[in-house]
Amino acid sequence: MIAKLRGVLDSFGEDWCIIDVGGVGYHVFCSSKTLNNLNGLGEEVILHIETHIREDHFHLFGFVTELERDWFRLLQTVQGVGAKVALAILSAVSTDELSNSIAAQDKAVVGQASGVGPKLATRIVNELKDKVAKFAITPLKPGGGSTDKSSALGDAVSALTNLGYRQAEAYTAVSKALNDGAEDDVQVLIRLGLKELGK
């Protein structure tokens, strides 16, 4: 099974690229975010690969980061999400936004992707909410954009889990406090997180 490719970018299209590795061209499906982060034509690229082998096809899916590849795998554990829909989600939403939206149960963000209707978006956020905490999550400012609050977020979530709350629900509560404009003070976030969890 192919897990990684290092070669020269030969050509690319809307959702694919061809990587020339020692004279062999590998056709790799990619999200738009991965394609936008590749070096130019003729330049060396490295892609983390997920290999799908079926009776009627042999497909390679490529990602600039291992995190995006892990999300691609996780999304497909949800019924109704195949490789095409998973790539569409990763094209529409960054991994940080995906982590935050699922933890906050915000189906509207996931629903931006082509092929994801309201029912499927709801299923994705519901089924993945307890699995999202294992990913490196960066809190978002209202309106998007990462902040430097991840340390305070992590400390507050850790404190709440030590009090007996599950990591996913602790993250959701603290993240909501940050997204509502709370200052990045650990004690404040713990207090607001407890308030949110007590609702």
Residue pairs with C-beta under 8 A, 6 or more apart in sequence:
1 51
1 53
2 26
2 49
2 51
2 60
3 48
3 49
3 51
4 46
4 47
4 48
4 49
5 19
5 21
5 26
5 28
5 45
5 46
5 47
5 49
5 60
5 62
6 21
6 44
6 45
6 46
7 19
7 20
7 21
7 22
7 26
7 44
7 45
8 19
8 20
8 21
8 42
8 43
8 44
8 45
9 17
9 18
9 19
9 20
9 38
9 39
9 40
9 41
9 42
9 43
9 44
9 45
10 17
10 18
10 19
10 20
10 25
10 41
11 17
11 18
11 41
12 18
12 30
12 35
12 38
12 41
14 32
15 29
15 30
15 31
15 32
15 35
15 87
15 91
16 27
16 28
16 29
16 30
17 28
17 30
17 35
17 38
17 45
17 62
18 25
18 26
18 27
18 28
19 25
19 26
19 28
19 45
19 47
19 62
20 26
26 60
27 60
28 47
28 49
28 60
28 61
28 62
29 59
29 60
29 61
29 62
29 83
29 87
30 47
30 61
30 62
30 63
30 87
31 63
31 68
31 87
31 90
31 91
32 91
33 64
33 68
33 90
33 91
33 94
34 47
34 62
34 63
34 64
34 68
34 90
37 64
38 45
38 64
39 45
46 64
47 62
47 63
47 64
48 62
48 63
48 64
48 65
48 66
48 68
48 69
49 60
49 61
49 62
49 63
49 69
50 60
50 61
50 62
50 63
50 69
50 72
50 73
51 58
51 59
51 60
51 61
52 58
52 59
52 60
52 61
52 83
59 83
61 69
61 72
61 83
61 87
63 69
63 72
65 95
67 95
67 135
67 136
68 90
68 95
70 135
71 86
71 90
71 95
71 98
71 135
72 83
72 86
72 87
72 90
74 128
74 131
75 81
75 85
75 86
75 89
75 90
75 124
75 128
76 82
76 83
76 86
77 127
77 128
78 120
78 123
78 124
78 127
78 128
79 123
80 120
80 123
81 89
81 120
81 124
84 115
85 113
85 115
85 116
85 120
88 113
88 114
88 115
88 116
89 98
89 110
89 113
89 116
89 124
90 98
91 113
91 114
92 112
92 113
92 114
93 101
93 109
93 110
93 112
93 113
95 135
96 137
96 138
96 140
96 146
97 109
97 140
97 144
98 109
98 110
99 132
99 135
99 136
99 137
99 138
100 106
100 109
100 137
100 138
100 139
100 140
100 175
100 179
101 107
101 108
101 109
101 110
101 125
102 110
102 124
102 125
102 128
102 129
102 132
103 129
103 132
103 133
103 137
103 168
103 171
103 172
103 175
104 172
104 175
104 176
104 179
105 125
105 126
105 129
105 172
106 125
107 118
107 121
107 122
107 124
107 125
108 121
110 116
110 121
110 124
110 125
111 117
111 118
111 121
116 124
129 168
129 172
130 166
130 168
131 168
132 168
132 171
133 157
133 167
133 168
133 171
137 150
137 153
137 171
137 175
138 146
138 147
138 150
139 146
139 147
139 149
139 150
139 153
139 175
139 178
139 179
140 146
140 147
140 179
141 147
141 179
142 179
142 180
142 181
147 178
147 184
148 184
149 178
149 184
152 184
152 185
152 186
152 189
153 171
153 174
153 175
153 178
153 184
153 189
155 186
155 189
156 170
156 174
156 186
156 189
156 190
156 193
157 167
157 170
157 171
157 174
157 193
159 186
159 190
160 170
160 173
160 174
160 190
160 193
160 194
160 197
161 167
161 170
163 194
165 173
165 197
169 197
170 193
170 197
172 196
173 192
173 193
173 194
173 196
173 197
174 189
174 190
174 192
174 193
174 196
176 196
177 188
177 189
177 192
177 193
177 196
178 184
178 189
182 188
182 189
182 192
